[in-house]
Amino acid sequence: MKNLIQSILMVIVAMVISAFLIAGMIYGIWLIIEGWQVVEEMGELLLAK
């Protein structure tokens, strides 16, 4: 019984950790996209002068 509870807890912890990793990856990709747009706008402003 103790092993069953322990394995269930390990699965739950692994799911939570993987959810945080997936959320972090999505946030990182979003930051890269946003940053790229800012870089392109800055480039246009610098090239316009």
Number of C-alpha atoms within 10 A of each C-alpha: 5 7 8 9 10 11 11 12 12 12 12 12 12 12 12 12 12 12 12 12 12 12 12 12 12 12 12 12 12 12 12 12 12 11 12 12 12 12 12 11 12 12 11 11 10 9 8 7 5
